């Protein structure tokens, strides 16, 4: 049985650190890029899946890549991390989704995303089977034309997680209302909280507050957990890694959302600390 299926956009990420600020018609020098991770595996579904995996647990990202060398590289990166690649669908395209992450000295990041073939994704039989078999299903930002099909493919008793994103194309009002009413756990930030509609009884809302911590809303109560400051400039994937850590605790049997959130925070600390050691401060 599949423990977790995670849906969302794929991406190959190209992160660099600059020694100055990028400006038009001016050359800016790259102070660092990791030659062993350029590109590196990216996309919300990948980060959630990586954080949720454990030995013996089948975690399957459901995403789409082009039928080209970039798509092959994405699948190989998933495989190298021990993640299932059966759920990676092919789209006839000469490009795959990619993202350039330009980190500047003040900590700001210029994010340049190439969606490649947005809107052409289709839900194939192997993907439907994986979701129908999964005990847990997580929906990240992804192709909006497939969201209702994804929900329809879910096993009736599967736990549903929604990682919200301030993207009105992927999560319009109708989709937000449907996800709000069905999700067992919703992850969002302060701005995305307004997209959450009427939730089902017993649902948990986990809201990231930046340096102010993480709040957990459940059964009419709200608890805020502090976060440890880590001076990391490259924080791409941190929120999705937190969600993946929380989900990992859930799959392991942790029913207390506070403890699951604490485990998610420890997962993020380990993730950012490891990245800093790779010289991407």
Buried (B, 14 or more C-beta within 10 A) or exposed (E): EBBBBBBBBBBBBBBBBBEEEEEEEEEBEEEBEBEEBEBBBBBBBBBBBBBBBEEEBBBBBBBBBBBBEBBBBBBEBBEEEEBBBBBBBBBEBEBBBBBBBBBBEEEEBEEEBBBBBBEBBEBBEBBBBBBBBBBBBBBBBBBBBBBEBBBEBBBEEBBBBBBBBEBEEBBEEEBBBBBBEBBBBBBBBEEBBEBBEEBEEEBBBBBBEEEEBBBBBBEEEEEEBEBEEBEBBBBBBBBBBBBBBBBBBBBEEBEEBBEBBBBBBBBBBEBBEEBBEEEBB
